[in-house]
Amino acid sequence: MINFFKKIFIYQWNKISLNNFEIYQKKNKILKTNLSKKINILIIKPFNYSDLYAPNKKTKLDTIKSSRYRMGPISLVLEFKTKIIISDYFNETKIKLKDEINTSNYKYYRGQFNNKINVKKFNFSKFDWVVAIKDSVPKHVIKKYPTVLWSLLFEDHREINYLKYKIFGSSKYDLTLDTTQGFTPYDIFKSKKSINFPYSFSNSLVCKQIGLKNIKKKQILLEIYQPNTLPFKNLKNFKILKSEGNLEIYDHFKRLSQSKYFYCPIYKIPRWGNSIIEAATFNCLIIGNPNCFWNSLLIQKECIAKTHAEGLRIINVFEKNNKLYKRVLSKQRYIFNLINYNLPLNQISEIVKNEFPNKKIFNLF
């Protein structure tokens, strides 16, 4: 019974999101941002956060490869002048390494702890925009640098203060970045200080920027929660791979760059959809069930499959009609760049122009 109501809820959620997006498209045919690529961005995270990027890497590619589990906001690193540092603060409290000694990530935490900076002595004025992951900067430090644009990047909608900041804005940070691609029911009550900013912030140039060739093979990459028993015998000469959670991030990107389809029709539990964002980043055509994901706008109507049989039929249609495949992939890419990259930057540029003339970033539009 609980699963039944969950399915009804996410169905309504996605219906509202699609309606909101269609209304937006009718009103905004072109969306551009004049954000300068010369913006100096600082990403700061607490030492006990293990998912994303290590500091002090020589190149942007080295930084990307240092991510342990996720792609993260990869275009912040690739598109701008971005530095990454480690903090020993979380939610206004100084955290200690000894509190993590019995955790499985202790060795990794210790390495990050050894690379931490002293936030009280660090010169944040060199940066135009700070992106704090996990509320890793104490309030008294933020107050010392009023000309810097301070933002908090949420990882998950279940985090403390997520709904509070989404609706009312933060009194500590100038902006909060909400991990969504926008147009969700959350936006009905959204504060203007809350930015529709996906955790996997990226655009379709990433593949080229990290040195991978966008050469699509007859290869299907299954979303990680798809059953192992799905038969693909009637698809000739296709290689079927399943996403692996322990795969090195760059190897995962290689798989995506070579996969023609990303496949996810089987409903398990609704999730935010970072996996389909990553697939779209690398130009995989997404075949799947939108009700598997809260962020489902990337799945085009020609690609909606709620059963394995539907998914196979759709792939066979595309394999027989390459013009259709290219047209739908082009539409997916356009929507992806719009909502996953241009929209968040546009929202940031608009609020800076209207609300933050004292910020250094104001002059970089």
Kinemage of the C-alpha trace (Angstrom):
@kinemage 1
@onewidth
@group {chain A} dominant
@subgroup {mainchain}
@vectorlist {calphas} color= white
{ca met a 1} P 0.000 0.000 0.000
{ca ile a 2} L 2.864 2.399 0.847
{ca asn a 3} L 4.501 1.744 -2.528
{ca phe a 4} L 1.177 2.427 -4.257
{ca phe a 5} L 0.921 5.889 -2.659
{ca lys a 6} L 4.592 6.579 -3.450
{ca lys a 7} L 3.910 5.857 -7.103
{ca ile a 8} L 0.859 8.135 -7.123
{ca phe a 9} L 2.875 10.898 -5.447
{ca ile a 10} L 5.821 10.804 -7.853
{ca tyr a 11} L 3.442 10.560 -10.829
{ca gln a 12} L 1.745 13.799 -9.736
{ca trp a 13} L 5.119 15.388 -8.942
{ca asn a 14} L 6.440 14.693 -12.428
{ca lys a 15} L 3.202 15.773 -14.069
{ca ile a 16} L 3.409 19.147 -12.328
{ca ser a 17} L 7.101 19.475 -13.256
{ca leu a 18} L 6.393 18.764 -16.923
{ca asn a 19} L 3.482 21.232 -17.003
{ca asn a 20} L 5.646 23.932 -15.391
{ca phe a 21} L 8.421 23.304 -17.896
{ca glu a 22} L 6.075 23.456 -20.896
{ca ile a 23} L 4.673 26.785 -19.650
{ca tyr a 24} L 8.226 28.090 -19.206
{ca gln a 25} L 9.224 27.047 -22.729
{ca lys a 26} L 6.315 28.965 -24.231
{ca lys a 27} L 7.374 32.120 -22.409
{ca asn a 28} L 11.145 31.822 -22.843
{ca lys a 29} L 12.280 30.705 -26.277
{ca ile a 30} L 15.908 31.736 -25.757
{ca leu a 31} L 17.838 31.704 -22.502
{ca lys a 32} L 21.311 33.199 -22.370
{ca thr a 33} L 23.611 34.238 -19.592
{ca asn a 34} L 26.446 36.725 -19.763
{ca leu a 35} L 28.365 35.181 -16.872
{ca ser a 36} L 32.101 35.688 -17.417
{ca lys a 37} L 34.388 32.651 -17.527
{ca lys a 38} L 36.911 34.783 -15.619
{ca ile a 39} L 34.973 34.416 -12.383
{ca asn a 40} L 37.146 33.077 -9.571
{ca ile a 41} L 35.223 30.312 -7.815
{ca leu a 42} L 36.147 28.585 -4.580
{ca ile a 43} L 34.638 25.224 -3.631
{ca ile a 44} L 35.042 24.404 0.043
{ca lys a 45} L 33.994 21.175 1.716
{ca pro a 46} L 34.454 19.658 5.201
{ca phe a 47} L 37.206 17.051 5.530
{ca asn a 48} L 34.647 14.357 6.416
{ca tyr a 49} L 32.871 14.696 3.079
{ca ser a 50} L 34.275 12.022 0.787
{ca asp a 51} L 32.221 12.096 -2.433
{ca leu a 52} L 33.721 14.925 -4.451
{ca tyr a 53} L 37.037 16.331 -5.636
{ca ala a 54} L 40.302 16.375 -3.750
{ca pro a 55} L 42.257 19.668 -3.401
{ca asn a 56} L 45.682 20.671 -4.732
{ca lys a 57} L 45.469 18.889 -8.073
{ca lys a 58} L 47.682 20.125 -10.928
{ca thr a 59} L 45.047 20.123 -13.679
{ca lys a 60} L 41.295 20.324 -14.008
{ca leu a 61} L 41.253 16.760 -15.310
{ca asp a 62} L 43.161 15.574 -12.240
{ca thr a 63} L 40.556 17.296 -10.088
{ca ile a 64} L 37.721 15.564 -11.934
{ca lys a 65} L 39.430 12.175 -11.650
{ca ser a 66} L 39.841 12.658 -7.891
{ca ser a 67} L 36.079 12.457 -7.353
{ca arg a 68} L 35.350 9.179 -5.605
{ca tyr a 69} L 31.691 8.441 -6.225
{ca arg a 70} L 29.990 11.152 -8.237
{ca met a 71} L 30.424 13.548 -11.097
{ca gly a 72} L 29.266 16.493 -9.021
{ca pro a 73} L 29.099 20.080 -10.351
{ca ile a 74} L 31.755 19.284 -12.935
{ca ser a 75} L 31.182 22.396 -15.069
{ca leu a 76} L 32.088 24.651 -12.136
{ca val a 77} L 35.550 23.133 -12.428
{ca leu a 78} L 35.767 22.973 -16.227
{ca glu a 79} L 34.170 26.270 -17.223
{ca phe a 80} L 35.575 28.674 -14.626
{ca lys a 81} L 38.704 29.498 -12.630
{ca thr a 82} L 38.004 27.196 -9.700
{ca lys a 83} L 39.985 26.188 -6.608
{ca ile a 84} L 39.049 23.524 -4.053
{ca ile a 85} L 39.922 23.630 -0.353
{ca ile a 86} L 39.127 21.632 2.774
{ca ser a 87} L 37.499 22.955 5.949
{ca asp a 88} L 37.237 21.512 9.436
{ca tyr a 89} L 33.888 23.181 10.112
{ca phe a 90} L 30.395 21.797 9.707
{ca asn a 91} L 27.212 23.647 10.753
{ca glu a 92} L 29.158 26.246 12.787
{ca thr a 93} L 31.017 23.544 14.731
{ca lys a 94} L 34.680 22.663 14.432
{ca ile a 95} L 34.854 18.939 13.665
{ca lys a 96} L 37.605 16.636 14.881
{ca leu a 97} L 39.372 13.796 13.117
{ca lys a 98} L 39.139 11.541 16.176
{ca asp a 99} L 35.344 11.489 15.796
{ca glu a 100} L 35.794 9.669 12.467
{ca ile a 101} L 38.359 7.085 13.619
{ca asn a 102} L 35.946 4.125 13.480
{ca thr a 103} L 34.468 4.940 10.080
{ca ser a 104} L 35.287 3.094 6.862
{ca asn a 105} L 36.477 6.340 5.263
{ca tyr a 106} L 38.875 7.239 8.068
{ca lys a 107} L 42.025 6.944 5.909
{ca tyr a 108} L 40.511 9.217 3.260
{ca tyr a 109} L 39.295 11.676 5.909
{ca arg a 110} L 42.759 11.753 7.467
{ca gly a 111} L 44.274 12.669 4.097
{ca gln a 112} L 41.787 15.497 3.662
{ca phe a 113} L 42.261 16.607 7.265
{ca asn a 114} L 45.993 16.948 6.612
{ca asn a 115} L 45.171 19.257 3.668
{ca lys a 116} L 42.679 21.462 5.513
{ca ile a 117} L 43.058 25.219 5.631
{ca asn a 118} L 42.593 27.526 8.576
{ca val a 119} L 39.320 29.238 7.629
{ca lys a 120} L 39.987 32.078 10.067
{ca lys a 121} L 43.244 33.006 8.307
{ca phe a 122} L 42.366 32.074 4.738
{ca asn a 123} L 41.972 35.023 2.350
{ca phe a 124} L 38.543 34.556 0.772
{ca ser a 125} L 38.682 38.028 -0.798
{ca lys a 126} L 40.633 36.580 -3.747
{ca phe a 127} L 37.441 34.879 -4.930
{ca asp a 128} L 34.257 36.209 -6.488
{ca trp a 129} L 31.998 33.284 -5.639
{ca val a 130} L 32.292 30.662 -2.884
{ca val a 131} L 30.382 27.368 -3.139
{ca ala a 132} L 30.273 25.704 0.270
{ca ile a 133} L 29.383 22.028 0.393
{ca lys a 134} L 27.762 20.871 3.630
{ca asp a 135} L 27.758 24.298 5.332
{ca ser a 136} L 31.510 24.276 5.822
{ca val a 137} L 32.150 27.962 6.572
{ca pro a 138} L 31.315 29.556 9.955
{ca lys a 139} L 29.115 32.625 9.942
{ca his a 140} L 31.710 34.975 11.448
{ca val a 141} L 34.060 34.242 8.521
{ca ile a 142} L 31.351 34.960 5.936
{ca lys a 143} L 30.655 38.319 7.559
{ca lys a 144} L 34.305 39.350 7.102
{ca tyr a 145} L 33.967 39.177 3.300
{ca pro a 146} L 30.755 40.997 2.295
{ca thr a 147} L 31.817 41.491 -1.342
{ca val a 148} L 32.105 37.750 -1.970
{ca leu a 149} L 29.025 35.876 -3.204
{ca trp a 150} L 28.452 33.088 -0.670
{ca ser a 151} L 26.401 30.035 -1.633
{ca leu a 152} L 25.568 26.710 -0.001
{ca leu a 153} L 25.329 23.643 -2.227
{ca phe a 154} L 22.964 21.050 -0.821
{ca glu a 155} L 23.686 17.416 -1.563
{ca asp a 156} L 20.248 16.071 -0.758
{ca his a 157} L 16.732 17.388 -0.150
{ca arg a 158} L 16.666 15.589 3.211
{ca glu a 159} L 19.484 17.719 4.606
{ca ile a 160} L 18.908 19.950 7.592
{ca asn a 161} L 17.558 23.390 6.635
{ca tyr a 162} L 16.784 22.315 3.051
{ca leu a 163} L 13.082 23.203 3.136
{ca lys a 164} L 13.621 26.186 5.404
{ca tyr a 165} L 16.172 27.754 3.051
{ca lys a 166} L 14.204 26.698 -0.028
{ca ile a 167} L 11.129 28.597 1.146
{ca phe a 168} L 12.567 31.478 3.186
{ca gly a 169} L 16.156 31.766 1.996
{ca ser a 170} L 19.229 31.642 4.202
{ca ser a 171} L 20.221 34.380 6.626
{ca lys a 172} L 23.808 33.087 6.510
{ca tyr a 173} L 24.442 32.474 2.809
{ca asp a 174} L 23.535 34.833 -0.029
{ca leu a 175} L 22.206 31.923 -2.103
{ca thr a 176} L 21.403 28.254 -1.664
{ca leu a 177} L 21.810 25.768 -4.529
{ca asp a 178} L 18.991 23.254 -4.272
{ca thr a 179} L 20.123 20.130 -6.276
{ca thr a 180} L 17.116 20.283 -8.650
{ca gln a 181} L 16.762 21.110 -12.342
{ca gly a 182} L 13.809 23.294 -11.511
{ca phe a 183} L 10.094 23.309 -12.370
{ca thr a 184} L 9.272 21.028 -9.424
{ca pro a 185} L 6.415 21.634 -6.947
{ca tyr a 186} L 9.091 23.042 -4.623
{ca asp a 187} L 9.228 26.091 -6.899
{ca ile a 188} L 5.697 27.131 -5.960
{ca phe a 189} L 7.071 28.274 -2.594
{ca lys a 190} L 10.672 28.963 -3.640
{ca ser a 191} L 12.584 31.917 -2.254
{ca lys a 192} L 14.367 33.990 -4.900
{ca lys a 193} L 17.548 33.227 -2.934
{ca ser a 194} L 17.133 29.537 -3.707
{ca ile a 195} L 18.652 28.630 -7.072
{ca asn a 196} L 17.579 25.660 -9.214
{ca phe a 197} L 21.054 24.183 -9.359
{ca pro a 198} L 21.570 20.446 -9.978
{ca tyr a 199} L 24.163 18.645 -7.886
{ca ser a 200} L 25.543 17.311 -11.197
{ca phe a 201} L 25.822 20.792 -12.744
{ca ser a 202} L 27.176 20.265 -16.265
{ca asn a 203} L 26.684 20.845 -19.974
{ca ser a 204} L 27.189 18.811 -23.142
{ca leu a 205} L 30.738 20.112 -23.694
{ca val a 206} L 32.124 18.061 -20.807
{ca cys a 207} L 33.067 15.044 -22.927
{ca lys a 208} L 35.316 17.127 -25.164
{ca gln a 209} L 36.691 19.169 -22.271
{ca ile a 210} L 38.015 16.107 -20.440
{ca gly a 211} L 39.539 14.608 -23.564
{ca leu a 212} L 37.048 11.865 -24.398
{ca lys a 213} L 35.724 11.233 -27.898
{ca asn a 214} L 31.963 11.150 -28.288
{ca ile a 215} L 32.019 7.985 -30.380
{ca lys a 216} L 28.843 5.979 -29.824
{ca lys a 217} L 29.046 2.224 -30.151
{ca lys a 218} L 26.227 -0.309 -30.135
{ca gln a 219} L 26.322 -0.224 -26.392
{ca ile a 220} L 23.608 0.087 -23.756
{ca leu a 221} L 24.465 1.149 -20.219
{ca leu a 222} L 21.928 0.010 -17.634
{ca glu a 223} L 21.101 2.259 -14.697
{ca ile a 224} L 22.527 0.741 -11.533
{ca tyr a 225} L 19.194 -0.402 -10.057
{ca gln a 226} L 17.940 -2.225 -13.153
{ca pro a 227} L 17.523 -6.009 -12.687
{ca asn a 228} L 20.427 -8.249 -13.716
{ca thr a 229} L 18.090 -10.616 -15.533
{ca leu a 230} L 16.827 -8.332 -18.324
{ca pro a 231} L 17.108 -10.188 -21.679
{ca phe a 232} L 18.406 -8.339 -24.758
{ca lys a 233} L 18.594 -11.262 -27.210
{ca asn a 234} L 16.548 -9.543 -29.914
{ca leu a 235} L 18.967 -6.595 -30.081
{ca lys a 236} L 21.656 -7.711 -32.501
{ca asn a 237} L 25.317 -6.877 -31.900
{ca phe a 238} L 24.630 -4.751 -28.815
{ca lys a 239} L 26.953 -4.774 -25.832
{ca ile a 240} L 25.040 -4.519 -22.548
{ca leu a 241} L 26.803 -3.017 -19.517
{ca lys a 242} L 25.506 -2.231 -16.056
{ca ser a 243} L 26.549 0.844 -14.083
{ca glu a 244} L 28.909 0.011 -11.230
{ca gly a 245} L 29.036 2.028 -8.035
{ca asn a 246} L 32.702 1.226 -7.372
{ca leu a 247} L 33.972 2.105 -10.843
{ca glu a 248} L 36.595 4.843 -11.088
{ca ile a 249} L 34.826 8.037 -12.132
{ca tyr a 250} L 36.845 8.532 -15.342
{ca asp a 251} L 36.191 4.909 -16.369
{ca his a 252} L 32.488 5.566 -15.803
{ca phe a 253} L 32.747 8.590 -18.084
{ca lys a 254} L 34.427 6.460 -20.769
{ca arg a 255} L 31.513 4.037 -20.657
{ca leu a 256} L 29.031 6.863 -20.985
{ca ser a 257} L 30.927 8.455 -23.880
{ca gln a 258} L 30.743 5.168 -25.787
{ca ser a 259} L 27.183 4.171 -24.874
{ca lys a 260} L 24.427 4.972 -27.313
{ca tyr a 261} L 21.589 4.433 -24.828
{ca phe a 262} L 21.190 4.794 -21.076
{ca tyr a 263} L 18.491 2.361 -20.005
{ca cys a 264} L 16.234 2.728 -16.955
{ca pro a 265} L 12.610 1.546 -17.468
{ca ile a 266} L 12.177 -0.540 -14.315
{ca tyr a 267} L 10.653 1.281 -11.355
{ca lys a 268} L 12.380 0.698 -8.048
{ca ile a 269} L 12.456 3.748 -5.800
{ca pro a 270} L 12.290 7.384 -6.891
{ca arg a 271} L 15.665 9.117 -6.792
{ca trp a 272} L 16.887 12.590 -7.727
{ca gly a 273} L 18.314 11.418 -11.014
{ca asn a 274} L 22.034 12.244 -10.963
{ca ser a 275} L 22.612 9.131 -13.062
{ca ile a 276} L 20.432 10.352 -15.924
{ca ile a 277} L 22.062 13.788 -15.736
{ca glu a 278} L 25.463 12.133 -16.096
{ca ala a 279} L 24.150 10.110 -19.051
{ca ala a 280} L 22.801 13.247 -20.747
{ca thr a 281} L 26.110 15.022 -20.131
{ca phe a 282} L 27.784 12.399 -22.308
{ca asn a 283} L 25.047 12.378 -24.962
{ca cys a 284} L 23.513 9.004 -24.152
{ca leu a 285} L 19.891 8.854 -25.268
{ca ile a 286} L 17.893 8.076 -22.122
{ca ile a 287} L 15.293 5.321 -22.469
{ca gly a 288} L 13.332 4.994 -19.274
{ca asn a 289} L 10.496 5.558 -16.894
{ca pro a 290} L 10.231 9.190 -15.736
{ca asn a 291} L 8.522 8.031 -12.562
{ca cys a 292} L 11.796 6.461 -11.419
{ca phe a 293} L 13.302 9.930 -10.967
{ca trp a 294} L 12.296 13.174 -9.300
{ca asn a 295} L 14.251 15.064 -11.986
{ca ser a 296} L 12.664 13.439 -15.017
{ca leu a 297} L 12.476 16.212 -17.627
{ca leu a 298} L 15.416 14.789 -19.566
{ca ile a 299} L 13.440 11.723 -20.676
{ca gln a 300} L 11.812 12.669 -23.977
{ca lys a 301} L 8.279 11.557 -24.824
{ca glu a 302} L 9.603 9.320 -27.630
{ca cys a 303} L 11.814 7.563 -25.051
{ca ile a 304} L 9.338 6.852 -22.247
{ca ala a 305} L 9.420 3.150 -21.391
{ca lys a 306} L 7.743 1.825 -18.264
{ca thr a 307} L 8.437 -1.833 -19.018
{ca his a 308} L 11.351 -3.714 -20.504
{ca ala a 309} L 9.254 -4.681 -23.533
{ca glu a 310} L 8.519 -1.003 -24.233
{ca gly a 311} L 12.194 -0.141 -23.864
{ca leu a 312} L 13.276 -2.789 -26.379
{ca arg a 313} L 10.612 -1.663 -28.844
{ca ile a 314} L 11.767 1.968 -28.599
{ca ile a 315} L 15.428 1.071 -29.150
{ca asn a 316} L 14.474 -1.000 -32.207
{ca val a 317} L 12.561 1.983 -33.602
{ca phe a 318} L 15.605 4.243 -33.211
{ca glu a 319} L 17.924 1.628 -34.715
{ca lys a 320} L 15.760 1.527 -37.845
{ca asn a 321} L 15.437 5.312 -38.092
{ca asn a 322} L 18.725 7.152 -37.540
{ca lys a 323} L 17.187 10.542 -38.405
{ca leu a 324} L 14.666 10.084 -35.604
{ca tyr a 325} L 17.445 9.071 -33.215
{ca lys a 326} L 19.479 12.195 -34.046
{ca arg a 327} L 16.440 14.475 -33.788
{ca val a 328} L 15.372 13.178 -30.369
{ca leu a 329} L 18.958 13.202 -29.060
{ca ser a 330} L 19.295 16.805 -30.235
{ca lys a 331} L 16.093 17.720 -28.380
{ca gln a 332} L 17.339 15.970 -25.240
{ca arg a 333} L 20.666 17.820 -25.478
{ca tyr a 334} L 18.928 21.181 -25.903
{ca ile a 335} L 16.701 20.658 -22.853
{ca phe a 336} L 19.642 19.322 -20.873
{ca asn a 337} L 21.807 22.383 -21.524
{ca leu a 338} L 18.853 24.650 -20.834
{ca ile a 339} L 17.813 23.319 -17.436
{ca asn a 340} L 21.080 21.845 -16.195
{ca tyr a 341} L 23.453 24.694 -17.094
{ca asn a 342} L 21.925 27.857 -18.562
{ca leu a 343} L 18.968 28.112 -16.184
{ca pro a 344} L 20.963 28.024 -12.918
{ca leu a 345} L 23.528 30.511 -14.229
{ca asn a 346} L 20.746 32.759 -15.500
{ca gln a 347} L 19.010 32.687 -12.112
{ca ile a 348} L 22.271 33.546 -10.366
{ca ser a 349} L 23.058 36.394 -12.763
{ca glu a 350} L 19.556 37.848 -12.411
{ca ile a 351} L 19.554 37.872 -8.618
{ca val a 352} L 23.070 39.316 -8.482
{ca lys a 353} L 22.035 42.135 -10.828
{ca asn a 354} L 18.928 42.891 -8.789
{ca glu a 355} L 19.995 42.189 -5.201
{ca phe a 356} L 23.786 42.225 -4.846
{ca pro a 357} L 25.350 45.303 -6.505
{ca asn a 358} L 28.005 45.356 -3.759
{ca lys a 359} L 29.387 41.949 -4.763
{ca lys a 360} L 32.532 41.728 -6.899
{ca ile a 361} L 30.789 39.271 -9.189
{ca phe a 362} L 28.292 42.032 -10.109
{ca asn a 363} L 30.903 43.509 -12.468
{ca leu a 364} L 31.595 40.218 -14.234
{ca phe a 365} L 28.409 40.022 -16.312
